[in-house]
Amino acid sequence: MFAVFAAEQQYHHDTRTRENERRILASIRERSAVAPLRLDAVSAPRTTDATVRTARAAWPRPIGLHVHEDSATACAAA
């Protein structure tokens, strides 16, 4: 009797999982079908500028500690 109950539970679990995956795939298909129609969905390519990046410290510093440009010993003092 326990084997029958376990088999039924496994069947129901597999059915629910399959239905959930089917709904997710249908949603993905719907979104991909609508995406080319939306012009605002296409964003401008991201540009990176090397001058925007801050200079990296020569040693690791604790999280939350910022390097001050005017003091070379900011990390040692903190």
N, C-alpha and C positions, 0 to 999 in steps of 0.2 A: 504494500500500500504506500509506503514511504517513497519507493522508487517512482511510482506513478505520479505522486504529488510533486516530487522533485523535477520530473520530466515536464509536467505541465507548467511549473514555475519557470523553468528554463525556456520553454517555448514562448511563454508570454514575455519574458525578458528580451528574447531575441526579436520578437515581433515589434516590441516598443522601440528597441534600438534601431531596427531596420527602418521603421517609420520615421523616426527622428532624423536619421541620416538622409532619407529620401526627401524630407522637408528642407533640410539644410542644402542639399544639392539643387533642389528646385529654386530655392531662394538665390543661390549663387547664379544659376542660369538666368533668372529674372533680372538680377542686377547687371549681369554682363550684357544682357540684351538691351537694357535701358542705358547703360553707360555711354555708348557711342552717340546717343541722341542728346545727351546733356553736354552742352558746350562749356558750361561753367565747371564741370568736373575736371577738365584738363587744366592743370595749373602750369604756370611758367616754370621752366627748369631752374633748379636751385643753383646759384653761383656761389662759389667760395672764393674768398679773397685772402691770400696768404698774409697780407699786412694787417688784417683784422685780428689774427690770433695773437694772444699774449705770449711773451717769452716764457719758456719753461724754466723751472727752478732746477738747479744742479743737484738738489737732494729732495727726497720725498718729504712732504709736510703733512701734518695731521689734517683730517677733514675739517673744513670750516675755517681754517687759517688762511688768510690771504697775504700775498706778497705786497709789501709797500715799496713803491719805486724809490722813495727818498731814503729808506733805511735798508742797508745790506744785512743787518743783524736782526731783522724782524723775527725770523724763525727761531733764532737762538734766544731771543728775549722772551718769546712766548713760551 
